[in-house]
Amino acid sequence: MIHVFLDDCRRPPAGFVLARTAEECLLLLEDGDVDMLSLDHDLGFDEANGTELVKQMVLRNVYPREIFLHTSSPFGRREMYELLYQHKPEHVKLHYGPMTPEALERARLASDDARD
């Protein structure tokens, strides 16, 4: 099980695999067992954004267990949230904001356990 952090600029928190593009993130979702996913929206000039990633997640029916939205774009956050809220399976937990300290600690501890 992995935790994925999608962002073109920021470093991932401890315990997270970094995806710099929507395409990388989609590959991780399709290939792995993703527990937590944290999404940015604006991913650079001429790059697919977070909303485009979410549309692909919906089309391909690939979801993690829990989704956080750490983007600083109010429009992007609202757009991603609304799409995910309408289409996600019932068991997927969706948060309107960034990861809580508790979620960050869970990810860090899980990655520590995986290394042991």
C-alpha positions in Angstrom: 0.0 0.0 0.0 1.3 3.4 -0.9 0.5 7.1 -0.3 0.7 9.5 -3.3 1.3 13.2 -3.2 0.6 15.0 -6.6 2.4 18.3 -6.9 4.7 20.0 -9.4 6.6 22.1 -6.9 6.2 21.0 -3.3 8.1 18.2 -1.7 6.0 15.2 -0.5 5.5 14.6 3.2 7.3 11.7 4.9 5.7 8.4 3.8 4.4 9.7 0.4 5.5 8.8 -3.1 5.7 12.0 -5.3 4.0 12.3 -8.6 4.9 15.5 -10.5 2.3 15.1 -13.3 -1.3 13.9 -13.6 -0.1 11.1 -15.8 2.4 9.9 -13.2 -0.3 10.0 -10.6 -2.8 8.0 -12.8 -0.2 5.3 -13.4 0.4 5.0 -9.6 -3.4 4.7 -9.1 -3.7 2.1 -11.8 -0.7 0.1 -10.8 -0.7 0.2 -7.0 -2.8 -0.1 -4.0 -3.1 3.6 -3.0 -4.3 4.4 0.5 -4.0 8.2 0.7 -3.9 10.6 -2.2 -3.2 14.3 -1.8 -4.0 16.5 -4.9 -2.7 19.8 -6.2 -4.6 21.4 -9.0 -2.3 23.7 -11.0 0.5 21.5 -12.3 2.4 23.8 -14.6 2.1 25.4 -18.0 0.8 23.0 -20.7 0.3 20.2 -18.2 -2.9 18.4 -17.3 -4.3 19.8 -14.1 -5.9 18.1 -11.1 -9.4 18.3 -12.5 -8.3 16.5 -15.6 -6.7 13.8 -13.4 -10.0 13.5 -11.5 -11.9 13.1 -14.8 -9.6 10.2 -15.7 -10.0 8.6 -12.3 -13.8 8.7 -12.8 -13.6 7.3 -16.4 -11.2 4.5 -15.4 -12.8 3.9 -12.0 -9.5 4.1 -10.1 -9.7 5.5 -6.6 -7.5 5.4 -3.4 -9.1 4.8 0.0 -8.8 8.5 1.0 -8.4 11.8 -0.9 -7.2 15.1 0.4 -7.0 18.4 -1.6 -3.9 20.4 -0.7 -4.2 22.8 -3.7 -4.0 26.6 -3.1 -6.5 27.1 -6.0 -10.0 27.7 -4.6 -11.5 27.1 -8.0 -9.5 23.9 -8.6 -10.3 22.6 -5.1 -14.1 23.1 -5.6 -14.0 21.6 -9.1 -12.1 18.5 -8.0 -14.2 18.1 -4.9 -17.5 18.3 -6.7 -16.5 15.8 -9.4 -15.1 13.4 -6.8 -18.1 13.8 -4.5 -20.5 12.9 -7.3 -18.6 9.9 -8.6 -16.5 8.3 -5.9 -17.4 4.9 -4.5 -19.1 5.1 -1.1 -16.1 3.6 0.7 -13.7 6.4 -0.4 -13.2 9.1 2.1 -13.0 12.6 0.6 -11.7 15.7 2.4 -12.1 19.3 1.2 -8.8 20.4 2.5 -5.2 19.3 3.1 -4.0 16.4 5.2 -4.5 16.6 8.9 -1.6 16.1 11.3 -3.2 12.7 12.1 -3.2 11.6 8.5 0.4 12.7 8.0 1.4 10.7 11.1 -0.5 7.6 9.8 1.4 7.8 6.5 4.8 8.3 8.2 4.2 5.4 10.5 3.0 3.1 7.7 6.1 3.9 5.7 8.3 3.2 8.8 6.5 -0.2 9.2 7.0 -1.1 5.6 10.8 -0.5 5.9 11.1 -2.8 8.9 
